[in-house]
Amino acid sequence: MGLLNELKNLIVEKPMKWYDVALASTDMDDIYDILRINFSNNYEAMFNVLERKGLGRKFLEQLTSNWDEPDLDLKILQFLGGPKAYKNGSIDNDLLDEFIVYPAIERMSTVSVTDDGKILYELMDGEESMFFSDDAQHIAKMVFSNGFDSDAFDYDTYESIEDLINLLSKENYIKLVRFVVINWQNEVVHSGREEFETWVESDGVGDDGFFITPSRMNHYITDDDRYNFIVLLSEVDEFHDLLYQIKYEYSLAWSDVVSNQYYGAYYKALKKYLGDVVKVGTTHTYFKETKKTEVPTKFYDVTNTIRDIFLKWVEHHGDIDENELYYLIPGYNDLEPDVVDYPEDDQEVLDGFNENFENALY
């Protein structure tokens, strides 16, 4: 009787179908023979058959819920076709998003998905500097947090006063002459240069002194050469501060152009990773871990780049186990823009020098 029951059990019981085994699996060992014998270790081929049976999503749900396996994200990617399928556009992006992209996003406090499906990456003011190398950190922190370091772009061009006054537009040159008239009219200045001996003798104030008068200064307004006025400014002690101001304004225009080159290069470098800022906002953080502070934030649209970022990470690391996006970006802290400490456009310096000249005087 026992033998009959055993024979009956052998006849009635059917072996599990391979896909039932796959749907009940808890690790790679459970499906190792299926992959090897049925599909020649081709993950995608096995998954495509499951898909045709309407079991593809159910199988991926089994992986994410019940598999105790390292490099799970990589295995999911391999079942979906792997990097090759992603790069040639044949991968199912909906499944890629559902089982790899969005679960990773949910673990990241700085990444969010909008109602219309855009994926935004939020950075607090200054955090963009994390993407730059140690050598570029100082400038990056200043560029992206609107900070100011008075020494960072403080250039002294050591231009001669003759060259600088000759660089002034005709209008600004006339303003400079009038500035001297307004501020030193009827005051005594001193110079031992022979060009001013006649005025010294005429005024008779001693010590190589003479008066600044409108009639004397008006001569320089119509002097196209400007040379004599340059001599006056250069050889009179009382004009020392004025000359310093003129040199400072030119150096400032020079520095502004170079700083703009840095700003432009750093923003351009970051754009390669994150694209443009799509909106700004604020968030709260803790200053020195105790004081709650509201700080500005920027949102970057990474919808078209985040899959690439995740894919490269999964290829090399197996699982997305980092909770901050910048760690996942290849070379995230290697940006080091090549910027020269010299204006690429001399005309831009000249325009800036003349544009700000009147404000500097008055």
Beta strands, then each sheet from edge to edge (+ up, - down):
strand 1: 111-113
strand 2: 119-124
strand 3: 188-190
strand 4: 209-211
strand 5: 277-287
strand 6: 291-301
sheet 1: 1+ 2- 6+ 5-
sheet 2: 3+ 4-
end
